[in-house]
């Protein structure tokens, strides 16, 4: 299984301690946590109604950012 952070507003930021806890949790269950460089956080104006719904063009951009990470994880298995 591969998990990642949900998309969210870019303020406040996701801290290193939380990332470390999540990585350990995923690893303990035989899974991988993928964390984008921007920690899946985007400006508020990229969202259309809630902090979890990116506008279509930005959702596509998020997928493009995510693809290389998934390819790398898949290649390592």
N, C-alpha and C positions, 0 to 999 in steps of 0.2 A: 504494500500500500504506500502511496505517496500522498502526503498532505501538505497544505500550505496555509499561509495566513489569509484571512478574509480581506477583501478590499475594504478600505476605510479611509476616512479623512486623514490628511497628513499632519494633523495637530489634535491631540498630543501624539508624540511618537511612540512607537513600540520599543520598549527597553531591551537591552542586551540580556538582562537576567531572565526575562520572560522567554526570550528566544532560546536561551540555554536550557531552561526547564522543559520547554516544548520539544526541543531536539532530544533530550534525555528520555522523555516520555515516549516519543515515537520510536526511538532506538530500542528501548526496553520491550517494545511490542513488535519488533522486527520490521518496522516501517521507516520511511525516510521523510523528513520535513524539508521542504524546499522553501527557501527564503530569498525573495528577490532583493536586489540591491536597495530598492526603495521601500522594502518591507510591505509591499502591496498597498502603499499609502499614496493618495492622490489629492490634488487640490479640490476643495468643495465644489467648484464650478464644473468639475468633471462628472458629478452625480446629478441624477434627475429627480429623485424624490426621497431617498433615504441614504444613509452612509454606506449602504451595501449594494446600490444599484447604479452602476456606471452607465452613462449615456453610451449608445451603441458604438460610436467611433472610438471612445475611450476603452470600452470593453474589448474591442478588437486590438487596441494597442496593448492592453494588459495581457491578452493571449499571446501576442507577439513577443512580449518580454518574458513570458513564462515558458514558451516553447523550447528555447535552448537548455533550460534547466531540466525540463522533463526528458529531452533527448539525452542529456548527459547521464541522468539517473538510469534511464532505460539501457544505455550502452554499457553501463557498469554492472548490469545484472546478468 
